[in-house]
Amino acid sequence: MLALLEAGLEDPSLTLTNGTMIVSGEDTWVGATTLDGDGEMESRSDVWLFRNSVPFTVTGGARSATPAYAPATGIGASAGDEAAQAVDGCVVEQTR
């Protein structure tokens, strides 16, 4: 799933690392750290939601990095959802 998200990054010099995934029913929540072209942290933790294999942005960083993907709020999901916070927390832990 990280490869699909990287393919959607607006800036091709960005990469994703520290990928974490939580599957909850038919939803797959994916979190990752976004790195710039020099390997420096651009965003500590961004979160996306895949529903029916379609990616949606959950956090502001995800929206900035992949603006072509629709916001998850349109399908009733948000960064405040338990799974979104859990996957975010896992990514943050990996960056420490």
Beta strands, then each sheet from edge to edge (+ up, - down):
strand 1: 15-24
strand 2: 27-35
strand 3: 41-51
strand 4: 54-57
sheet 1: 1+ 2- 3+ 4-
end
